[in-house]
Amino acid sequence: MNLPLRTDSAWHPLVDGFPPSWASGWGQDRFGVFVEFTLQGIQQRLRWIPPGRFLMGSPEDEPGRFDAEGPQRKVTIGQGFWLFDTPCTQALWQVVMKQNSSRFQTRNRPVEQVSFEDVQAFLSCINQACPGLDLTLPSEAQWEYACRAGTMTALYSGAITILGVRNAPALDPIAWYGGNSGVDPSELPNGADSSIWVEKQDPHDRAGTHPVAMKNPNLWGLYDMLGNVFEWCADAWHDSYEGAPVDGRVWENDGPTAVRVFRGGSWSTQARLVRAAFRGEGGLAYRGDNLGFRCARVQS
C-alpha cells in the first residue's frame, strides 16, 4: 500500500484567536509555526502539527520490524495540534512537581523514571498553573504522525540499515541510542555500564541520556522523537492495529487501568527499537531510566 502523506494547511494557527493567553512567545521559522510558554523562568516551545493523513505502522519488509506494528492502515488526523518540540525536561518537571527522581540528573536532560500515573499528575498540576494551556499526552497516532513529519520511511531522515544489534549508522545524526549514547564519567558519573553491550556503533563503557535537542530535528522541528527516552502515549496497548480507529483518537481497551503505549526508542535500546513505527508497552506504575514523555495540545 502506498499512501503519500497529505497535510491540510487551509487553517493556519497564526490566525483566528492567536496568540493564546498563556503564550510568552510565538512565531514562524523554516520548520513552521511555534508557540512558547514560560513557567517560573522555564520556557517550553510547542510546534504546530497540521491536520492530514498518513500510513501508520510498518511494511512487512522493514528492517527490525515487530508484528505489533501492523497491519498498516490509513489514518486521518482531522484536527491540528501542538506538540512539545522536545521531551519534557527535568527543569520543567521540577518547577511543576517540586521534585526530580530522574537517574541522570541535569536540568536540560529529559525527565525519566516517570510512570504513566506520574505524568497524569504532572498534567493536572501544569494545567492548573497555566489556565487554558490544556496539555495532554498525544495519542499513539498523533505521535507517529508527528514523528514521521511527512515521511514514509523507517526513520524521519530516511531508511534504516541495521549492521548490528546496536549499530545502525543512519540513526547517528538524529538519535541517541544504544550504539552512540556513551557518556564521559566526569559528566555523568552514574552512567549505566555499557561495556557488555554487543555490536555497538561506537565504543563506550558508560551510557545515559543526553541534553535535549542535540541531534537533528525532523522536518516539523521536533527533536528527539527517536532515541534519548521512550515517550508515553495516551493509548491502551493492543497487540496489533486490527480494529484500531482511523481518525487518530486515543484507542482505549479495558479502561483506565489498561497497560499503556510508549514510543520512540531510547539511549539504551537496540537499533531496531529506534524507528517511527516501533511500539512498546508498560503498566501504569512502570518507571524506567529510559522512559519520559512530551505533551500535546489539541487546537480548539
RAFENNOR-V341361 format. One record per pair of residues at least 24 apart in sequence whose ideal C-beta (glycine too) atoms are under 10 Angstrom apart, sorted by the first residue. I is the first residue (numbers start at 1). J is the second residue. D is the distance in whole Angstrom. If there is no record, write none. Layout:
I/J/D
I/J/D
//
This chain:
1/55/6
1/57/10
1/59/8
1/71/9
1/72/6
1/73/9
1/74/8
2/55/8
2/59/10
2/152/8
3/53/7
3/54/7
3/55/4
3/56/10
3/72/9
3/73/9
3/74/6
3/75/10
3/152/8
4/53/9
4/54/9
4/55/9
4/150/9
4/152/7
5/52/6
5/53/7
5/54/5
5/55/8
5/145/8
5/148/7
5/149/9
5/150/5
5/151/7
5/152/7
6/50/10
6/51/9
6/52/5
6/53/5
6/54/8
6/76/9
6/150/9
7/49/9
7/50/4
7/51/7
7/52/4
7/53/8
7/54/9
7/77/9
7/80/9
7/145/9
7/149/10
7/150/7
7/220/10
8/50/6
8/51/5
8/52/6
8/53/9
8/76/10
8/77/9
8/78/9
8/79/10
8/80/8
9/48/10
9/50/6
9/51/9
9/52/9
9/80/9
10/50/9
10/51/9
11/50/8
11/51/8
11/79/9
11/80/7
11/299/8
12/48/9
12/50/9
12/80/9
13/48/5
13/49/10
13/50/9
13/80/7
13/81/10
13/82/8
13/299/6
14/48/9
16/299/10
17/299/10
17/300/9
18/48/10
18/299/9
20/82/10
20/130/10
20/132/6
20/133/8
20/134/10
20/297/9
20/299/10
20/300/10
21/130/9
21/131/8
21/132/5
21/133/9
22/127/10
22/129/10
22/130/5
22/131/7
22/132/5
22/133/5
22/134/9
22/297/10
23/132/10
23/133/9
29/221/7
30/219/9
30/221/8
31/85/9
31/149/9
31/217/7
31/218/9
31/219/7
31/220/6
31/221/3
31/222/8
32/149/10
32/219/9
32/220/6
32/221/6
33/80/10
33/82/9
33/220/10
33/221/9
34/82/9
34/85/7
34/220/10
34/221/7
35/82/7
35/297/9
36/85/9
37/92/10
37/126/9
37/129/10
37/130/6
37/132/10
37/133/6
37/135/10
37/297/10
38/130/9
39/91/10
39/92/7
39/95/6
39/96/7
39/126/7
39/129/6
39/130/6
39/133/9
40/91/9
40/92/9
40/94/9
40/95/4
40/96/9
40/129/9
41/91/9
41/95/8
42/89/8
42/91/5
42/92/5
42/93/9
42/94/8
42/95/5
42/96/9
42/107/9
43/91/9
43/92/9
44/84/6
44/85/8
44/86/8
44/88/8
44/89/8
44/91/9
44/92/6
44/126/10
44/133/10
44/135/10
44/294/10
44/295/8
45/82/10
45/83/10
45/84/7
45/85/5
45/86/8
45/213/10
45/221/8
45/223/10
46/81/9
46/82/4
46/83/6
46/84/6
46/85/7
46/133/10
46/135/9
46/294/9
46/295/8
46/296/8
46/297/7
47/81/10
47/82/7
47/83/6
47/84/8
47/85/5
47/86/10
47/146/8
47/149/10
47/217/9
47/218/10
47/220/6
47/221/5
47/222/6
47/223/10
48/80/6
48/81/8
48/82/6
48/83/8
48/220/8
48/221/9
48/299/8
49/77/8
49/79/10
49/80/6
49/81/5
49/82/7
49/83/5
49/138/9
49/142/7
49/145/7
49/146/5
49/149/8
49/220/6
49/222/8
49/296/8
49/298/10
49/299/9
50/77/8
50/79/10
50/80/5
50/81/9
50/145/10
50/150/10
50/220/9
50/299/10
51/76/8
51/77/5
51/78/6
51/79/6
51/80/5
51/81/8
51/145/9
51/248/9
51/299/9
52/76/8
52/77/6
52/78/9
52/80/9
52/145/7
52/150/8
52/248/10
53/77/7
53/78/9
53/145/9
53/246/9
53/248/9
54/141/9
54/144/8
54/145/5
54/146/10
54/148/6
54/149/10
54/150/8
54/151/9
54/152/8
54/248/9
55/144/10
55/148/9
55/152/6
55/277/10
56/140/8
56/141/6
56/144/6
56/145/8
56/148/9
56/241/7
56/244/8
56/246/9
56/248/9
56/276/9
56/277/8
57/144/8
57/240/9
57/241/6
57/244/9
57/276/10
57/277/6
57/279/9
58/153/10
58/154/7
58/275/7
58/276/8
58/277/4
58/278/8
58/279/10
59/152/9
59/154/9
59/277/9
62/153/9
62/154/5
62/159/9
62/160/8
62/272/9
62/275/7
62/276/10
62/277/7
63/154/7
63/159/8
63/160/6
63/161/7
63/162/5
63/168/8
63/271/9
63/272/7
63/275/8
64/154/8
64/160/7
64/162/6
64/168/8
64/270/8
64/271/7
64/272/3
64/273/8
64/274/9
64/275/6
64/277/9
64/278/8
65/154/9
65/272/8
65/275/8
65/277/7
65/278/9
66/272/8
66/273/9
66/275/10
66/277/8
66/278/7
66/279/7
66/280/10
67/239/8
67/240/7
68/237/9
68/238/8
68/239/6
68/240/6
68/241/8
68/261/10
68/277/9
68/278/9
68/279/5
68/280/9
68/281/9
69/144/10
69/240/8
69/241/8
69/275/8
69/276/10
69/277/4
69/278/7
69/279/6
70/240/6
70/241/6
70/242/9
70/277/9
71/240/7
71/241/6
71/242/7
71/244/9
72/152/10
72/241/8
72/277/9
73/141/10
73/241/6
73/242/9
73/244/7
73/245/10
73/246/6
74/246/6
75/139/10
75/140/10
75/141/5
75/142/9
75/144/8
75/145/7
75/241/9
75/244/8
75/245/8
75/246/5
75/247/7
75/248/6
75/249/10
76/141/9
76/145/10
76/245/10
76/246/6
76/247/6
76/248/7
77/139/9
77/141/7
77/142/7
77/144/10
77/145/5
77/146/9
77/247/8
77/248/4
77/249/10
78/247/6
78/248/7
78/249/9
79/142/10
79/247/9
79/248/8
79/249/10
79/298/6
79/299/7
79/300/9
80/298/8
80/299/5
81/136/9
81/138/7
81/139/9
81/142/6
81/145/9
81/146/8
81/248/9
81/296/5
81/297/6
81/298/5
81/299/6
82/133/10
82/134/10
82/135/9
82/295/9
82/296/7
82/297/4
82/298/8
82/299/7
83/138/6
83/142/8
83/143/8
83/145/10
83/146/5
83/147/10
83/220/8
83/221/10
83/222/7
83/225/9
83/294/7
83/295/7
83/296/5
83/297/8
84/135/9
84/138/9
84/212/10
84/222/8
84/223/9
84/224/10
84/231/10
84/293/9
84/294/4
84/295/5
84/296/8
84/297/9
85/212/9
85/213/8
85/217/7
85/220/9
85/221/6
85/222/6
85/223/6
85/224/9
85/225/10
85/294/8
86/110/7
86/211/9
86/212/4
86/213/5
86/217/9
86/222/8
86/223/5
86/224/6
86/225/9
86/228/9
86/292/10
86/294/7
87/111/7
87/112/9
87/209/9
87/212/6
87/213/10
87/222/10
87/223/8
87/224/6
87/225/9
87/228/7
87/229/6
87/230/9
87/231/6
87/264/9
87/292/5
87/293/7
87/294/5
87/295/10
88/112/10
88/114/8
88/119/8
88/122/8
88/126/9
88/135/10
88/212/9
88/229/9
88/231/9
88/232/10
88/292/6
88/293/6
88/294/6
88/295/7
89/211/9
89/212/6
89/213/10
89/292/9
89/294/10
90/209/10
90/212/10
90/292/9
91/212/10
92/122/9
92/126/8
92/295/9
93/118/9
93/119/10
93/122/7
93/126/9
93/292/9
93/293/10
95/125/10
95/126/9
95/129/9
96/121/9
96/122/6
96/123/9
96/124/10
96/125/5
96/126/5
96/127/10
96/128/10
96/129/7
96/130/10
97/121/7
97/122/6
97/125/7
97/126/9
98/125/9
101/287/8
101/289/10
102/209/8
102/229/10
102/289/8
102/292/9
103/188/10
103/190/7
103/191/9
103/192/8
103/208/8
103/209/8
103/287/10
103/288/9
103/289/4
103/290/9
104/183/8
104/187/10
104/188/6
104/190/7
104/191/7
104/192/9
104/207/10
104/208/5
104/209/5
104/210/9
104/229/10
104/267/9
104/289/7
104/290/10
105/188/9
105/190/9
105/209/10
106/187/9
106/188/8
106/208/10
106/209/8
106/210/9
106/211/7
107/211/9
108/210/9
108/211/4
108/212/6
108/213/8
108/214/9
109/188/9
109/208/8
109/209/5
109/210/7
109/211/6
109/212/7
109/228/8
109/229/9
109/267/10
109/292/9
110/176/10
110/209/6
110/210/9
110/211/9
110/212/6
110/224/7
110/228/6
110/229/5
110/230/10
110/231/9
110/266/9
110/267/9
110/290/10
110/291/9
110/292/4
110/293/9
110/294/9
111/209/9
111/229/8
111/291/10
111/292/5
111/293/8
112/208/10
112/209/6
112/228/9
112/229/5
112/230/9
112/266/9
112/267/9
112/287/8
112/288/7
112/289/5
112/290/6
112/291/6
112/292/5
112/293/9
113/229/10
113/287/5
113/288/7
113/289/6
113/290/9
113/291/7
113/292/9
114/229/9
114/232/8
114/286/10
114/287/6
114/288/9
114/291/7
114/292/6
114/293/7
115/232/9
115/260/9
115/282/8
115/283/8
115/284/6
115/285/5
115/286/6
115/287/5
115/288/9
115/291/8
116/232/5
116/233/9
116/234/9
116/259/9
116/260/5
116/261/10
116/262/9
116/282/7
116/283/8
116/284/5
116/285/8
116/286/7
116/287/9
116/291/9
116/293/9
117/260/10
117/283/9
117/284/5
117/285/6
117/286/9
117/287/10
118/232/9
118/284/10
118/285/9
118/287/7
118/293/9
119/231/10
119/232/6
119/234/10
119/260/9
119/284/10
119/291/10
119/292/9
119/293/5
119/295/9
120/232/10
120/234/10
120/256/9
120/284/9
122/293/8
122/295/9
123/293/9
123/295/7
126/295/8
127/295/10
127/297/10
132/297/10
132/300/10
133/295/9
133/297/7
134/295/10
134/296/10
134/297/6
134/298/8
134/300/8
135/294/10
135/295/4
135/296/7
135/297/6
135/298/10
136/234/7
136/250/9
136/295/7
136/296/6
136/297/7
136/298/7
137/231/9
137/232/6
137/233/6
137/234/4
137/235/9
137/250/8
137/260/9
137/261/10
137/293/6
137/294/8
137/295/7
137/296/7
138/231/8
138/232/9
138/233/6
138/234/7
138/235/9
138/248/9
138/250/9
138/263/9
138/293/9
138/294/7
138/295/8
138/296/4
138/297/10
138/298/9
139/233/6
139/234/5
139/235/6
139/245/9
139/247/10
139/248/6
139/249/6
139/250/5
139/251/7
139/261/9
139/296/8
139/298/10
140/233/4
140/234/8
140/235/4
140/236/9
140/237/9
140/238/9
140/241/10
140/244/9
140/245/10
140/248/9
140/249/10
140/250/8
140/251/7
140/260/9
140/261/5
140/262/9
140/263/7
140/279/7
141/233/9
141/235/8
141/241/10
141/244/8
141/245/8
141/246/9
141/247/8
141/248/4
141/249/8
141/250/9
141/251/8
142/233/8
142/234/9
142/235/10
142/248/6
142/249/9
142/250/9
142/296/6
142/298/9
143/225/8
143/231/7
143/232/9
143/233/5
143/234/9
143/235/9
143/248/10
143/261/8
143/262/9
143/263/5
143/264/8
143/276/9
143/279/10
143/294/8
143/296/8
144/225/9
144/233/9
144/248/10
144/263/7
144/264/10
144/276/6
144/277/7
144/278/10
144/279/9
145/220/10
145/248/7
145/276/10
146/218/8
146/220/7
146/222/6
146/225/7
146/276/10
146/294/9
146/296/8
147/218/7
147/220/9
147/222/7
147/225/4
147/226/7
147/231/9
147/263/7
147/264/7
147/275/9
147/276/5
147/277/9
148/218/8
148/219/9
148/220/9
148/225/9
148/276/5
148/277/9
149/217/9
149/218/4
149/219/4
149/220/4
149/221/9
149/222/7
149/225/8
149/276/9
150/218/9
150/219/6
150/220/8
151/218/8
151/219/7
151/276/8
152/276/9
153/275/9
153/276/8
154/226/10
154/272/9
154/274/9
154/275/5
154/276/7
154/277/7
154/278/9
155/218/9
155/225/10
155/226/7
155/274/8
155/275/6
155/276/7
156/216/9
156/217/9
156/218/4
156/219/7
156/220/9
156/222/8
156/225/7
156/226/7
156/275/10
156/276/6
157/215/10
157/216/7
157/218/8
157/219/9
157/226/9
160/271/7
160/272/8
160/274/8
160/275/6
160/276/10
161/271/9
162/199/9
162/270/9
162/271/5
162/272/6
162/274/10
162/275/10
163/199/8
163/201/8
163/271/8
164/198/7
164/199/3
164/200/7
164/201/8
164/270/9
164/271/8
165/197/8
165/198/6
165/199/4
165/200/8
165/269/10
165/270/5
165/271/7
165/272/8
166/194/9
166/197/6
166/198/7
166/199/6
166/200/5
166/201/6
166/202/9
166/207/10
166/268/9
166/269/8
166/270/6
166/271/6
166/272/10
166/274/10
167/198/9
167/199/5
167/200/6
167/201/5
167/202/9
167/270/9
167/271/6
168/201/7
168/270/9
168/271/4
168/272/8
168/274/7
168/275/9
169/201/6
169/271/9
170/271/9
170/274/10
171/201/8
171/215/9
171/226/7
171/227/7
171/265/8
171/271/6
171/274/6
171/275/9
172/201/7
172/202/8
172/215/8
172/216/10
172/227/10
173/215/7
173/216/5
174/215/5
174/216/5
174/217/8
174/218/8
174/223/9
174/224/9
174/225/8
174/226/6
174/227/7
174/274/9
175/215/6
175/216/9
175/224/7
175/225/8
175/226/4
175/227/3
175/228/7
175/264/9
175/265/7
175/266/9
175/267/9
175/269/10
175/271/9
175/274/5
175/275/10
176/207/9
176/208/9
176/209/7
176/210/5
176/211/10
176/212/10
176/214/8
176/215/7
176/224/8
176/226/9
176/227/4
176/228/5
176/229/9
176/265/9
176/266/8
176/267/5
176/268/9
176/269/10
176/274/9
177/201/8
177/207/10
177/226/8
177/227/5
177/228/8
177/265/6
177/266/7
177/267/7
177/268/8
177/269/6
177/270/8
177/271/6
177/272/10
177/273/8
177/274/5
178/204/10
178/207/7
178/227/9
178/265/9
178/266/8
178/267/7
178/268/5
178/269/5
178/270/6
178/271/7
178/273/9
178/274/8
178/290/10
179/204/9
179/207/10
179/227/10
179/269/10
179/270/9
179/271/6
179/274/9
180/204/8
180/207/9
180/210/9
180/215/9
180/227/9
180/267/9
181/206/9
181/207/4
181/208/7
181/209/8
181/210/7
181/227/8
181/228/8
181/266/8
181/267/4
181/268/7
181/269/9
181/290/10
182/206/6
182/207/5
182/208/9
182/210/10
182/267/10
183/207/6
183/208/5
183/209/9
183/210/8
183/267/9
190/289/10
191/267/10
192/267/8
192/268/7
192/289/8
192/290/9
194/267/10
194/268/8
197/268/8
197/270/9
198/270/10
199/270/9
199/271/9
200/271/10
201/271/8
207/267/6
207/268/7
208/267/6
208/268/8
208/289/8
208/290/9
209/266/8
209/267/5
209/268/9
209/289/8
209/290/8
209/292/8
210/267/7
212/292/10
212/294/10
218/276/9
222/294/8
223/294/10
224/264/8
224/265/10
224/266/10
224/267/10
224/292/9
224/294/8
225/263/8
225/264/6
225/265/9
225/276/8
225/294/8
226/263/9
226/264/6
226/265/5
226/266/9
226/273/9
226/274/5
226/275/7
226/276/7
226/278/9
227/264/7
227/265/5
227/266/6
227/267/7
227/268/10
227/269/8
227/273/9
227/274/5
227/290/10
228/264/8
228/265/8
228/266/6
228/267/6
228/274/10
228/290/9
228/292/8
229/262/9
229/264/8
229/265/9
229/266/5
229/267/7
229/268/9
229/288/9
229/289/9
229/290/6
229/291/6
229/292/4
229/293/8
229/294/9
230/261/10
230/262/4
230/263/7
230/264/5
230/265/7
230/266/5
230/267/10
230/268/10
230/269/8
230/273/9
230/274/10
230/278/9
230/280/6
230/282/8
230/288/7
230/290/6
230/291/5
230/292/7
230/293/9
231/261/10
231/262/6
231/263/6
231/264/5
231/265/10
231/266/9
231/280/10
231/291/8
231/292/6
231/293/5
231/294/6
231/295/10
232/260/6
232/261/8
232/262/5
232/263/8
232/264/10
232/280/10
232/282/8
232/286/10
232/291/7
232/292/8
232/293/4
232/294/9
233/260/7
233/261/5
233/262/6
233/263/6
233/264/9
233/279/9
233/280/10
233/293/8
233/294/10
233/296/9
234/260/8
234/261/8
234/296/9
235/260/7
235/261/5
235/262/10
235/263/10
235/279/9
235/281/10
236/260/6
236/261/7
236/281/9
237/261/5
237/262/9
237/279/8
237/280/9
237/281/4
237/282/8
237/283/10
238/279/9
238/281/9
239/279/10
239/281/9
240/279/10
241/279/9
256/284/8
257/283/9
257/284/7
258/283/9
258/284/8
259/283/6
259/284/8
259/286/9
260/284/7
260/286/9
262/286/9
262/288/9
262/290/10
262/291/6
262/292/9
262/293/8
264/291/10
264/292/9
264/294/9
265/290/9
266/290/4
266/291/7
266/292/9
//
